[in-house]
Amino acid sequence: MVNTLSESIIISIRGIMSMPRLISGFPISLKDLIDLQQFYTLFSRVDYLTLKKPFPFILAKRKIDKL
């Protein structure tokens, strides 16, 4: 249980025989995680998702007469 948004959280993965390993970027404060995940962003906003890089080029389908 987290008492405040400034409290750090830790997420780790542990295998059967190995020591626990932290997931990259953890520990992190809950407030920072909420900001990074855009938890409070409204889904209906135009700028909901800020793209860091453009979508890959998608090839157009071939027309049947060109096959």
mmCIF file as Biopython writes it, N, C-alpha, C and O atoms, coordinates in Angstrom:
data_model
#
loop_
_atom_site.group_PDB
_atom_site.id
_atom_site.type_symbol
_atom_site.label_atom_id
_atom_site.label_alt_id
_atom_site.label_comp_id
_atom_site.label_asym_id
_atom_site.label_entity_id
_atom_site.label_seq_id
_atom_site.pdbx_PDB_ins_code
_atom_site.Cartn_x
_atom_site.Cartn_y
_atom_site.Cartn_z
_atom_site.occupancy
_atom_site.B_iso_or_equiv
_atom_site.auth_seq_id
_atom_site.auth_asym_id
_atom_site.pdbx_PDB_model_num
ATOM 1   N N  . MET A ? 1  ? 0.844   -1.174  0.000   1.0 0.0 1  A 1 
ATOM 2   C CA . MET A ? 1  ? 0.000   0.000   0.000   1.0 0.0 1  A 1 
ATOM 3   C C  . MET A ? 1  ? 0.891   1.240   0.000   1.0 0.0 1  A 1 
ATOM 4   O O  . MET A ? 1  ? 1.890   1.296   0.718   1.0 0.0 1  A 1 
ATOM 5   N N  . VAL A ? 2  ? 0.526   2.222   -0.802  1.0 0.0 2  A 1 
ATOM 6   C CA . VAL A ? 2  ? 1.274   3.475   -0.896  1.0 0.0 2  A 1 
ATOM 7   C C  . VAL A ? 2  ? 0.481   4.548   -0.168  1.0 0.0 2  A 1 
ATOM 8   O O  . VAL A ? 2  ? -0.717  4.711   -0.401  1.0 0.0 2  A 1 
ATOM 9   N N  . ASN A ? 3  ? 1.153   5.276   0.711   1.0 0.0 3  A 1 
ATOM 10  C CA . ASN A ? 3  ? 0.471   6.294   1.511   1.0 0.0 3  A 1 
ATOM 11  C C  . ASN A ? 3  ? 0.459   7.666   0.857   1.0 0.0 3  A 1 
ATOM 12  O O  . ASN A ? 3  ? -0.494  8.422   1.046   1.0 0.0 3  A 1 
ATOM 13  N N  . THR A ? 4  ? 1.494   8.012   0.091   1.0 0.0 4  A 1 
ATOM 14  C CA . THR A ? 4  ? 1.563   9.309   -0.581  1.0 0.0 4  A 1 
ATOM 15  C C  . THR A ? 4  ? 2.060   9.115   -2.004  1.0 0.0 4  A 1 
ATOM 16  O O  . THR A ? 4  ? 2.664   8.092   -2.327  1.0 0.0 4  A 1 
ATOM 17  N N  . LEU A ? 5  ? 1.802   10.109  -2.856  1.0 0.0 5  A 1 
ATOM 18  C CA . LEU A ? 5  ? 2.252   10.030  -4.246  1.0 0.0 5  A 1 
ATOM 19  C C  . LEU A ? 5  ? 3.761   10.195  -4.376  1.0 0.0 5  A 1 
ATOM 20  O O  . LEU A ? 5  ? 4.329   9.826   -5.404  1.0 0.0 5  A 1 
ATOM 21  N N  . SER A ? 6  ? 4.420   10.741  -3.359  1.0 0.0 6  A 1 
ATOM 22  C CA . SER A ? 6  ? 5.869   10.922  -3.423  1.0 0.0 6  A 1 
ATOM 23  C C  . SER A ? 6  ? 6.631   9.673   -2.972  1.0 0.0 6  A 1 
ATOM 24  O O  . SER A ? 6  ? 7.855   9.618   -3.089  1.0 0.0 6  A 1 
ATOM 25  N N  . GLU A ? 7  ? 5.926   8.691   -2.468  1.0 0.0 7  A 1 
ATOM 26  C CA . GLU A ? 7  ? 6.559   7.450   -2.017  1.0 0.0 7  A 1 
ATOM 27  C C  . GLU A ? 7  ? 7.046   6.640   -3.214  1.0 0.0 7  A 1 
ATOM 28  O O  . GLU A ? 7  ? 6.359   6.539   -4.230  1.0 0.0 7  A 1 
ATOM 29  N N  . SER A ? 8  ? 8.229   6.069   -3.082  1.0 0.0 8  A 1 
ATOM 30  C CA . SER A ? 8  ? 8.799   5.260   -4.165  1.0 0.0 8  A 1 
ATOM 31  C C  . SER A ? 8  ? 8.190   3.866   -4.170  1.0 0.0 8  A 1 
ATOM 32  O O  . SER A ? 8  ? 7.893   3.291   -3.123  1.0 0.0 8  A 1 
ATOM 33  N N  . ILE A ? 9  ? 8.011   3.335   -5.380  1.0 0.0 9  A 1 
ATOM 34  C CA . ILE A ? 9  ? 7.558   1.957   -5.524  1.0 0.0 9  A 1 
ATOM 35  C C  . ILE A ? 9  ? 8.636   1.173   -6.271  1.0 0.0 9  A 1 
ATOM 36  O O  . ILE A ? 9  ? 9.379   1.725   -7.083  1.0 0.0 9  A 1 
ATOM 37  N N  . ILE A ? 10 ? 8.701   -0.104  -5.981  1.0 0.0 10 A 1 
ATOM 38  C CA . ILE A ? 10 ? 9.693   -0.984  -6.601  1.0 0.0 10 A 1 
ATOM 39  C C  . ILE A ? 10 ? 8.958   -2.168  -7.214  1.0 0.0 10 A 1 
ATOM 40  O O  . ILE A ? 10 ? 8.113   -2.786  -6.567  1.0 0.0 10 A 1 
ATOM 41  N N  . ILE A ? 11 ? 9.283   -2.481  -8.463  1.0 0.0 11 A 1 
ATOM 42  C CA . ILE A ? 11 ? 8.741   -3.670  -9.120  1.0 0.0 11 A 1 
ATOM 43  C C  . ILE A ? 11 ? 9.939   -4.507  -9.563  1.0 0.0 11 A 1 
ATOM 44  O O  . ILE A ? 11 ? 10.833  -4.010  -10.249 1.0 0.0 11 A 1 
ATOM 45  N N  . SER A ? 12 ? 9.951   -5.766  -9.170  1.0 0.0 12 A 1 
ATOM 46  C CA . SER A ? 12 ? 11.057  -6.640  -9.544  1.0 0.0 12 A 1 
ATOM 47  C C  . SER A ? 12 ? 10.518  -7.966  -10.059 1.0 0.0 12 A 1 
ATOM 48  O O  . SER A ? 12 ? 9.362   -8.324  -9.829  1.0 0.0 12 A 1 
ATOM 49  N N  . ILE A ? 13 ? 11.387  -8.684  -10.763 1.0 0.0 13 A 1 
ATOM 50  C CA . ILE A ? 13 ? 11.049  -10.006 -11.303 1.0 0.0 13 A 1 
ATOM 51  C C  . ILE A ? 13 ? 12.017  -10.998 -10.685 1.0 0.0 13 A 1 
ATOM 52  O O  . ILE A ? 13 ? 13.217  -10.738 -10.601 1.0 0.0 13 A 1 
ATOM 53  N N  . ARG A ? 14 ? 11.494  -12.129 -10.256 1.0 0.0 14 A 1 
ATOM 54  C CA . ARG A ? 14 ? 12.348  -13.152 -9.669  1.0 0.0 14 A 1 
ATOM 55  C C  . ARG A ? 14 ? 12.055  -14.487 -10.338 1.0 0.0 14 A 1 
ATOM 56  O O  . ARG A ? 14 ? 10.898  -14.896 -10.443 1.0 0.0 14 A 1 
ATOM 57  N N  . GLY A ? 15 ? 13.088  -15.153 -10.781 1.0 0.0 15 A 1 
ATOM 58  C CA . GLY A ? 15 ? 12.950  -16.479 -11.352 1.0 0.0 15 A 1 
ATOM 59  C C  . GLY A ? 15 ? 13.011  -17.526 -10.253 1.0 0.0 15 A 1 
ATOM 60  O O  . GLY A ? 15 ? 13.115  -17.181 -9.076  1.0 0.0 15 A 1 
ATOM 61  N N  . ILE A ? 16 ? 12.948  -18.785 -10.616 1.0 0.0 16 A 1 
ATOM 62  C CA . ILE A ? 16 ? 12.951  -19.874 -9.642  1.0 0.0 16 A 1 
ATOM 63  C C  . ILE A ? 16 ? 14.264  -19.915 -8.869  1.0 0.0 16 A 1 
ATOM 64  O O  . ILE A ? 16 ? 14.248  -20.048 -7.645  1.0 0.0 16 A 1 
ATOM 65  N N  . MET A ? 17 ? 15.383  -19.805 -9.544  1.0 0.0 17 A 1 
ATOM 66  C CA . MET A ? 17 ? 16.683  -19.958 -8.894  1.0 0.0 17 A 1 
ATOM 67  C C  . MET A ? 17 ? 17.474  -18.647 -8.822  1.0 0.0 17 A 1 
ATOM 68  O O  . MET A ? 17 ? 18.588  -18.649 -8.299  1.0 0.0 17 A 1 
ATOM 69  N N  . SER A ? 18 ? 16.950  -17.549 -9.318  1.0 0.0 18 A 1 
ATOM 70  C CA . SER A ? 18 ? 17.749  -16.322 -9.391  1.0 0.0 18 A 1 
ATOM 71  C C  . SER A ? 18 ? 17.317  -15.299 -8.354  1.0 0.0 18 A 1 
ATOM 72  O O  . SER A ? 18 ? 16.247  -15.399 -7.754  1.0 0.0 18 A 1 
ATOM 73  N N  . MET A ? 19 ? 18.174  -14.322 -8.165  1.0 0.0 19 A 1 
ATOM 74  C CA . MET A ? 19 ? 17.878  -13.203 -7.279  1.0 0.0 19 A 1 
ATOM 75  C C  . MET A ? 19 ? 16.890  -12.278 -7.980  1.0 0.0 19 A 1 
ATOM 76  O O  . MET A ? 19 ? 16.866  -12.227 -9.210  1.0 0.0 19 A 1 
ATOM 77  N N  . PRO A ? 20 ? 16.076  -11.546 -7.225  1.0 0.0 20 A 1 
ATOM 78  C CA . PRO A ? 20 ? 15.152  -10.591 -7.846  1.0 0.0 20 A 1 
ATOM 79  C C  . PRO A ? 20 ? 15.917  -9.519  -8.623  1.0 0.0 20 A 1 
ATOM 80  O O  . PRO A ? 20 ? 16.970  -9.058  -8.183  1.0 0.0 20 A 1 
ATOM 81  N N  . ARG A ? 21 ? 15.385  -9.131  -9.768  1.0 0.0 21 A 1 
ATOM 82  C CA . ARG A ? 21 ? 15.985  -8.078  -10.585 1.0 0.0 21 A 1 
ATOM 83  C C  . ARG A ? 21 ? 14.960  -6.970  -10.762 1.0 0.0 21 A 1 
ATOM 84  O O  . ARG A ? 21 ? 13.799  -7.229  -11.078 1.0 0.0 21 A 1 
ATOM 85  N N  . LEU A ? 22 ? 15.399  -5.727  -10.554 1.0 0.0 22 A 1 
ATOM 86  C CA . LEU A ? 22 ? 14.514  -4.578  -10.718 1.0 0.0 22 A 1 
ATOM 87  C C  . LEU A ? 22 ? 14.162  -4.385  -12.179 1.0 0.0 22 A 1 
ATOM 88  O O  . LEU A ? 22 ? 15.000  -4.593  -13.057 1.0 0.0 22 A 1 
ATOM 89  N N  . ILE A ? 23 ? 12.941  -3.992  -12.444 1.0 0.0 23 A 1 
ATOM 90  C CA . ILE A ? 23 ? 12.531  -3.606  -13.785 1.0 0.0 23 A 1 
ATOM 91  C C  . ILE A ? 23 ? 13.159  -2.253  -14.083 1.0 0.0 23 A 1 
ATOM 92  O O  . ILE A ? 23 ? 13.229  -1.406  -13.192 1.0 0.0 23 A 1 
ATOM 93  N N  . SER A ? 24 ? 13.607  -2.029  -15.285 1.0 0.0 24 A 1 
ATOM 94  C CA . SER A ? 24 ? 14.273  -0.785  -15.671 1.0 0.0 24 A 1 
ATOM 95  C C  . SER A ? 24 ? 13.419  0.426   -15.306 1.0 0.0 24 A 1 
ATOM 96  O O  . SER A ? 24 ? 12.218  0.451   -15.575 1.0 0.0 24 A 1 
ATOM 97  N N  . GLY A ? 25 ? 14.036  1.412   -14.703 1.0 0.0 25 A 1 
ATOM 98  C CA . GLY A ? 25 ? 13.336  2.640   -14.340 1.0 0.0 25 A 1 
ATOM 99  C C  . GLY A ? 25 ? 12.801  2.632   -12.914 1.0 0.0 25 A 1 
ATOM 100 O O  . GLY A ? 25 ? 12.288  3.648   -12.447 1.0 0.0 25 A 1 
ATOM 101 N N  . PHE A ? 26 ? 12.909  1.512   -12.219 1.0 0.0 26 A 1 
ATOM 102 C CA . PHE A ? 26 ? 12.415  1.421   -10.849 1.0 0.0 26 A 1 
ATOM 103 C C  . PHE A ? 26 ? 13.591  1.357   -9.900  1.0 0.0 26 A 1 
ATOM 104 O O  . PHE A ? 26 ? 14.624  0.802   -10.273 1.0 0.0 26 A 1 
ATOM 105 N N  . PRO A ? 27 ? 13.496  1.893   -8.694  1.0 0.0 27 A 1 
ATOM 106 C CA . PRO A ? 27 ? 12.318  2.472   -8.051  1.0 0.0 27 A 1 
ATOM 107 C C  . PRO A ? 27 ? 11.981  3.840   -8.632  1.0 0.0 27 A 1 
ATOM 108 O O  . PRO A ? 27 ? 12.856  4.546   -9.132  1.0 0.0 27 A 1 
ATOM 109 N N  . ILE A ? 28 ? 10.712  4.203   -8.561  1.0 0.0 28 A 1 
ATOM 110 C CA . ILE A ? 28 ? 10.198  5.468   -9.076  1.0 0.0 28 A 1 
ATOM 111 C C  . ILE A ? 28 ? 9.079   5.915   -8.144  1.0 0.0 28 A 1 
ATOM 112 O O  . ILE A ? 28 ? 8.405   5.084   -7.536  1.0 0.0 28 A 1 
ATOM 113 N N  . SER A ? 29 ? 8.882   7.217   -8.030  1.0 0.0 29 A 1 
ATOM 114 C CA . SER A ? 29 ? 7.784   7.683   -7.189  1.0 0.0 29 A 1 
ATOM 115 C C  . SER A ? 29 ? 6.468   7.444   -7.926  1.0 0.0 29 A 1 
ATOM 116 O O  . SER A ? 29 ? 6.424   7.431   -9.156  1.0 0.0 29 A 1 
ATOM 117 N N  . LEU A ? 30 ? 5.423   7.260   -7.171  1.0 0.0 30 A 1 
ATOM 118 C CA . LEU A ? 30 ? 4.111   7.021   -7.777  1.0 0.0 30 A 1 
ATOM 119 C C  . LEU A ? 30 ? 3.680   8.219   -8.608  1.0 0.0 30 A 1 
ATOM 120 O O  . LEU A ? 30 ? 3.067   8.048   -9.662  1.0 0.0 30 A 1 
ATOM 121 N N  . LYS A ? 31 ? 3.991   9.432   -8.153  1.0 0.0 31 A 1 
ATOM 122 C CA . LYS A ? 31 ? 3.635   10.632  -8.916  1.0 0.0 31 A 1 
ATOM 123 C C  . LYS A ? 31 ? 4.333   10.635  -10.280 1.0 0.0 31 A 1 
ATOM 124 O O  . LYS A ? 31 ? 3.706   10.941  -11.294 1.0 0.0 31 A 1 
ATOM 125 N N  . ASP A ? 32 ? 5.632   10.293  -10.308 1.0 0.0 32 A 1 
ATOM 126 C CA . ASP A ? 32 ? 6.355   10.252  -11.582 1.0 0.0 32 A 1 
ATOM 127 C C  . ASP A ? 32 ? 5.800   9.182   -12.512 1.0 0.0 32 A 1 
ATOM 128 O O  . ASP A ? 32 ? 5.711   9.401   -13.720 1.0 0.0 32 A 1 
ATOM 129 N N  . LEU A ? 33 ? 5.426   8.034   -11.968 1.0 0.0 33 A 1 
ATOM 130 C CA . LEU A ? 33 ? 4.843   6.959   -12.774 1.0 0.0 33 A 1 
ATOM 131 C C  . LEU A ? 33 ? 3.509   7.396   -13.368 1.0 0.0 33 A 1 
ATOM 132 O O  . LEU A ? 33 ? 3.230   7.134   -14.538 1.0 0.0 33 A 1 
ATOM 133 N N  . ILE A ? 34 ? 2.688   8.060   -12.564 1.0 0.0 34 A 1 
ATOM 134 C CA . ILE A ? 34 ? 1.393   8.568   -13.047 1.0 0.0 34 A 1 
ATOM 135 C C  . ILE A ? 34 ? 1.613   9.578   -14.163 1.0 0.0 34 A 1 
ATOM 136 O O  . ILE A ? 34 ? 0.911   9.544   -15.173 1.0 0.0 34 A 1 
ATOM 137 N N  . ASP A ? 35 ? 2.583   10.483  -13.993 1.0 0.0 35 A 1 
ATOM 138 C CA . ASP A ? 35 ? 2.873   11.475  -15.031 1.0 0.0 35 A 1 
ATOM 139 C C  . ASP A ? 35 ? 3.374   10.819  -16.316 1.0 0.0 35 A 1 
ATOM 140 O O  . ASP A ? 35 ? 2.940   11.187  -17.407 1.0 0.0 35 A 1 
ATOM 141 N N  . LEU A ? 36 ? 4.284   9.851   -16.197 1.0 0.0 36 A 1 
ATOM 142 C CA . LEU A ? 36 ? 4.825   9.172   -17.376 1.0 0.0 36 A 1 
ATOM 143 C C  . LEU A ? 36 ? 3.759   8.385   -18.135 1.0 0.0 36 A 1 
ATOM 144 O O  . LEU A ? 36 ? 3.786   8.328   -19.365 1.0 0.0 36 A 1 
ATOM 145 N N  . GLN A ? 37 ? 2.828   7.783   -17.410 1.0 0.0 37 A 1 
ATOM 146 C CA . GLN A ? 37 ? 1.769   6.983   -18.033 1.0 0.0 37 A 1 
ATOM 147 C C  . GLN A ? 37 ? 0.581   7.827   -18.473 1.0 0.0 37 A 1 
ATOM 148 O O  . GLN A ? 37 ? -0.373  7.304   -19.049 1.0 0.0 37 A 1 
ATOM 149 N N  . GLN A ? 38 ? 0.633   9.131   -18.205 1.0 0.0 38 A 1 
ATOM 150 C CA . GLN A ? 38 ? -0.454  10.066  -18.559 1.0 0.0 38 A 1 
ATOM 151 C C  . GLN A ? 38 ? -1.784  9.563   -18.007 1.0 0.0 38 A 1 
ATOM 152 O O  . GLN A ? 38 ? -2.799  9.567   -18.704 1.0 0.0 38 A 1 
ATOM 153 N N  . PHE A ? 39 ? -1.767  9.133   -16.753 1.0 0.0 39 A 1 
ATOM 154 C CA . PHE A ? 39 ? -2.937  8.540   -16.105 1.0 0.0 39 A 1 
ATOM 155 C C  . PHE A ? 39 ? -4.135  9.476   -16.078 1.0 0.0 39 A 1 
ATOM 156 O O  . PHE A ? 39 ? -5.270  9.032   -16.254 1.0 0.0 39 A 1 
ATOM 157 N N  . TYR A ? 40 ? -3.898  10.767  -15.861 1.0 0.0 40 A 1 
ATOM 158 C CA . TYR A ? 40 ? -5.003  11.717  -15.736 1.0 0.0 40 A 1 
ATOM 159 C C  . TYR A ? 40 ? -5.387  12.367  -17.056 1.0 0.0 40 A 1 
ATOM 160 O O  . TYR A ? 40 ? -6.241  13.253  -17.070 1.0 0.0 40 A 1 
ATOM 161 N N  . THR A ? 41 ? -4.786  11.955  -18.161 1.0 0.0 41 A 1 
ATOM 162 C CA . THR A ? 41 ? -5.116  12.524  -19.468 1.0 0.0 41 A 1 
ATOM 163 C C  . THR A ? 41 ? -6.465  11.999  -19.938 1.0 0.0 41 A 1 
ATOM 164 O O  . THR A ? 41 ? -6.749  10.805  -19.843 1.0 0.0 41 A 1 
ATOM 165 N N  . LEU A ? 42 ? -7.286  12.904  -20.445 1.0 0.0 42 A 1 
ATOM 166 C CA . LEU A ? 42 ? -8.596  12.502  -20.949 1.0 0.0 42 A 1 
ATOM 167 C C  . LEU A ? 42 ? -8.450  11.800  -22.291 1.0 0.0 42 A 1 
ATOM 168 O O  . LEU A ? 42 ? -7.673  12.238  -23.140 1.0 0.0 42 A 1 
ATOM 169 N N  . PHE A ? 43 ? -9.185  10.722  -22.488 1.0 0.0 43 A 1 
ATOM 170 C CA . PHE A ? 43 ? -9.081  9.951   -23.731 1.0 0.0 43 A 1 
ATOM 171 C C  . PHE A ? 43 ? -9.631  10.697  -24.932 1.0 0.0 43 A 1 
ATOM 172 O O  . PHE A ? 43 ? -9.245  10.403  -26.064 1.0 0.0 43 A 1 
ATOM 173 N N  . SER A ? 44 ? -10.514 11.647  -24.718 1.0 0.0 44 A 1 
ATOM 174 C CA . SER A ? 44 ? -11.138 12.333  -25.853 1.0 0.0 44 A 1 
ATOM 175 C C  . SER A ? 44 ? -10.303 13.504  -26.363 1.0 0.0 44 A 1 
ATOM 176 O O  . SER A ? 44 ? -10.693 14.154  -27.332 1.0 0.0 44 A 1 
ATOM 177 N N  . ARG A ? 45 ? -9.172  13.784  -25.738 1.0 0.0 45 A 1 
ATOM 178 C CA . ARG A ? 45 ? -8.341  14.889  -26.194 1.0 0.0 45 A 1 
ATOM 179 C C  . ARG A ? 45 ? -7.624  14.520  -27.481 1.0 0.0 45 A 1 
ATOM 180 O O  . ARG A ? 45 ? -7.252  13.365  -27.689 1.0 0.0 45 A 1 
ATOM 181 N N  . VAL A ? 46 ? -7.435  15.506  -28.338 1.0 0.0 46 A 1 
ATOM 182 C CA . VAL A ? 46 ? -6.733  15.280  -29.598 1.0 0.0 46 A 1 
ATOM 183 C C  . VAL A ? 46 ? -5.279  14.920  -29.336 1.0 0.0 46 A 1 
ATOM 184 O O  . VAL A ? 46 ? -4.717  14.077  -30.036 1.0 0.0 46 A 1 
ATOM 185 N N  . ASP A ? 47 ? -4.662  15.542  -28.342 1.0 0.0 47 A 1 
ATOM 186 C CA . ASP A ? 47 ? -3.253  15.313  -28.070 1.0 0.0 47 A 1 
ATOM 187 C C  . ASP A ? 47 ? -3.039  14.256  -26.991 1.0 0.0 47 A 1 
ATOM 188 O O  . ASP A ? 47 ? -2.061  14.325  -26.246 1.0 0.0 47 A 1 
ATOM 189 N N  . TYR A ? 48 ? -3.929  13.290  -26.899 1.0 0.0 48 A 1 
ATOM 190 C CA . TYR A ? 48 ? -3.831  12.247  -25.873 1.0 0.0 48 A 1 
ATOM 191 C C  . TYR A ? 48 ? -2.484  11.535  -25.928 1.0 0.0 48 A 1 
ATOM 192 O O  . TYR A ? 48 ? -1.855  11.301  -24.896 1.0 0.0 48 A 1 
ATOM 193 N N  . LEU A ? 49 ? -2.053  11.199  -27.116 1.0 0.0 49 A 1 
ATOM 194 C CA . LEU A ? 49 ? -0.801  10.468  -27.274 1.0 0.0 49 A 1 
ATOM 195 C C  . LEU A ? 49 ? 0.205   11.353  -27.993 1.0 0.0 49 A 1 
ATOM 196 O O  . LEU A ? 49 ? -0.037  11.789  -29.119 1.0 0.0 49 A 1 
ATOM 197 N N  . THR A ? 50 ? 1.321   11.615  -27.353 1.0 0.0 50 A 1 
ATOM 198 C CA . THR A ? 50 ? 2.386   12.385  -27.967 1.0 0.0 50 A 1 
ATOM 199 C C  . THR A ? 50 ? 3.382   11.403  -28.551 1.0 0.0 50 A 1 
ATOM 200 O O  . THR A ? 50 ? 4.057   10.684  -27.815 1.0 0.0 50 A 1 
ATOM 201 N N  . LEU A ? 51 ? 3.475   11.372  -29.867 1.0 0.0 51 A 1 
ATOM 202 C CA . LEU A ? 51 ? 4.365   10.437  -30.535 1.0 0.0 51 A 1 
ATOM 203 C C  . LEU A ? 51 ? 5.794   10.946  -30.500 1.0 0.0 51 A 1 
ATOM 204 O O  . LEU A ? 51 ? 6.051   12.101  -30.840 1.0 0.0 51 A 1 
ATOM 205 N N  . LYS A ? 52 ? 6.722   10.101  -30.097 1.0 0.0 52 A 1 
ATOM 206 C CA . LYS A ? 52 ? 8.131   10.443  -30.093 1.0 0.0 52 A 1 
ATOM 207 C C  . LYS A ? 52 ? 8.736   10.252  -31.479 1.0 0.0 52 A 1 
ATOM 208 O O  . LYS A ? 52 ? 9.661   10.971  -31.854 1.0 0.0 52 A 1 
ATOM 209 N N  . LYS A ? 53 ? 8.223   9.293   -32.238 1.0 0.0 53 A 1 
ATOM 210 C CA . LYS A ? 53 ? 8.694   9.076   -33.594 1.0 0.0 53 A 1 
ATOM 211 C C  . LYS A ? 53 ? 7.477   8.748   -34.466 1.0 0.0 53 A 1 
ATOM 212 O O  . LYS A ? 53 ? 6.471   8.252   -33.959 1.0 0.0 53 A 1 
ATOM 213 N N  . PRO A ? 54 ? 7.559   9.018   -35.756 1.0 0.0 54 A 1 
ATOM 214 C CA . PRO A ? 54 ? 6.402   8.813   -36.631 1.0 0.0 54 A 1 
ATOM 215 C C  . PRO A ? 54 ? 6.079   7.326   -36.815 1.0 0.0 54 A 1 
ATOM 216 O O  . PRO A ? 54 ? 6.928   6.453   -36.633 1.0 0.0 54 A 1 
ATOM 217 N N  . PHE A ? 55 ? 4.838   7.078   -37.178 1.0 0.0 55 A 1 
ATOM 218 C CA . PHE A ? 55 ? 4.428   5.713   -37.506 1.0 0.0 55 A 1 
ATOM 219 C C  . PHE A ? 55 ? 5.219   5.218   -38.707 1.0 0.0 55 A 1 
ATOM 220 O O  . PHE A ? 55 ? 5.599   6.018   -39.562 1.0 0.0 55 A 1 
ATOM 221 N N  . PRO A ? 56 ? 5.474   3.924   -38.791 1.0 0.0 56 A 1 
ATOM 222 C CA . PRO A ? 56 ? 6.185   3.402   -39.967 1.0 0.0 56 A 1 
ATOM 223 C C  . PRO A ? 56 ? 5.318   3.534   -41.216 1.0 0.0 56 A 1 
ATOM 224 O O  . PRO A ? 56 ? 4.090   3.548   -41.141 1.0 0.0 56 A 1 
ATOM 225 N N  . PHE A ? 57 ? 5.978   3.629   -42.351 1.0 0.0 57 A 1 
ATOM 226 C CA . PHE A ? 57 ? 5.271   3.730   -43.624 1.0 0.0 57 A 1 
ATOM 227 C C  . PHE A ? 57 ? 4.516   2.437   -43.891 1.0 0.0 57 A 1 
ATOM 228 O O  . PHE A ? 57 ? 5.083   1.351   -43.776 1.0 0.0 57 A 1 
ATOM 229 N N  . ILE A ? 58 ? 3.262   2.545   -44.240 1.0 0.0 58 A 1 
ATOM 230 C CA . ILE A ? 58 ? 2.442   1.366   -44.539 1.0 0.0 58 A 1 
ATOM 231 C C  . ILE A ? 58 ? 2.211   1.312   -46.040 1.0 0.0 58 A 1 
ATOM 232 O O  . ILE A ? 58 ? 1.697   2.258   -46.637 1.0 0.0 58 A 1 
ATOM 233 N N  . LEU A ? 59 ? 2.597   0.197   -46.640 1.0 0.0 59 A 1 
ATOM 234 C CA . LEU A ? 59 ? 2.436   0.043   -48.088 1.0 0.0 59 A 1 
ATOM 235 C C  . LEU A ? 59 ? 0.971   -0.055  -48.461 1.0 0.0 59 A 1 
ATOM 236 O O  . LEU A ? 59 ? 0.171   -0.662  -47.749 1.0 0.0 59 A 1 
ATOM 237 N N  . ALA A ? 60 ? 0.633   0.550   -49.583 1.0 0.0 60 A 1 
ATOM 238 C CA . ALA A ? 60 ? -0.735  0.475   -50.093 1.0 0.0 60 A 1 
ATOM 239 C C  . ALA A ? 60 ? -0.983  -0.909  -50.675 1.0 0.0 60 A 1 
ATOM 240 O O  . ALA A ? 60 ? -0.063  -1.552  -51.181 1.0 0.0 60 A 1 
ATOM 241 N N  . LYS A ? 61 ? -2.218  -1.360  -50.600 1.0 0.0 61 A 1 
ATOM 242 C CA . LYS A ? 61 ? -2.567  -2.666  -51.178 1.0 0.0 61 A 1 
ATOM 243 C C  . LYS A ? 61 ? -2.481  -2.586  -52.697 1.0 0.0 61 A 1 
ATOM 244 O O  . LYS A ? 61 ? -2.777  -1.554  -53.301 1.0 0.0 61 A 1 
ATOM 245 N N  . ARG A ? 62 ? -2.067  -3.700  -53.301 1.0 0.0 62 A 1 
ATOM 246 C CA . ARG A ? 62 ? -2.009  -3.749  -54.764 1.0 0.0 62 A 1 
ATOM 247 C C  . ARG A ? 62 ? -3.412  -3.897  -55.330 1.0 0.0 62 A 1 
ATOM 248 O O  . ARG A ? 62 ? -4.277  -4.553  -54.749 1.0 0.0 62 A 1 
ATOM 249 N N  . LYS A ? 63 ? -3.604  -3.285  -56.449 1.0 0.0 63 A 1 
ATOM 250 C CA . LYS A ? 63 ? -4.882  -3.431  -57.126 1.0 0.0 63 A 1 
ATOM 251 C C  . LYS A ? 63 ? -4.925  -4.801  -57.783 1.0 0.0 63 A 1 
ATOM 252 O O  . LYS A ? 63 ? -3.889  -5.313  -58.209 1.0 0.0 63 A 1 
ATOM 253 N N  . ILE A ? 64 ? -6.082  -5.389  -57.869 1.0 0.0 64 A 1 
ATOM 254 C CA . ILE A ? 64 ? -6.253  -6.740  -58.401 1.0 0.0 64 A 1 
ATOM 255 C C  . ILE A ? 64 ? -5.730  -6.841  -59.837 1.0 0.0 64 A 1 
ATOM 256 O O  . ILE A ? 64 ? -5.127  -7.852  -60.196 1.0 0.0 64 A 1 
ATOM 257 N N  . ASP A ? 65 ? -5.946  -5.820  -60.657 1.0 0.0 65 A 1 
ATOM 258 C CA . ASP A ? 65 ? -5.510  -5.897  -62.059 1.0 0.0 65 A 1 
ATOM 259 C C  . ASP A ? 65 ? -3.979  -5.842  -62.190 1.0 0.0 65 A 1 
ATOM 260 O O  . ASP A ? 65 ? -3.467  -6.124  -63.274 1.0 0.0 65 A 1 
ATOM 261 N N  . LYS A ? 66 ? -3.241  -5.499  -61.153 1.0 0.0 66 A 1 
ATOM 262 C CA . LYS A ? 66 ? -1.776  -5.438  -61.206 1.0 0.0 66 A 1 
ATOM 263 C C  . LYS A ? 66 ? -1.122  -6.725  -60.706 1.0 0.0 66 A 1 
ATOM 264 O O  . LYS A ? 66 ? 0.104   -6.828  -60.743 1.0 0.0 66 A 1 
ATOM 265 N N  . LEU A ? 67 ? -1.888  -7.705  -60.243 1.0 0.0 67 A 1 
ATOM 266 C CA . LEU A ? 67 ? -1.320  -8.956  -59.745 1.0 0.0 67 A 1 
ATOM 267 C C  . LEU A ? 67 ? -0.943  -9.900  -60.827 1.0 0.0 67 A 1 
ATOM 268 O O  . LEU A ? 67 ? -0.452  -10.994 -60.548 1.0 0.0 67 A 1 
#
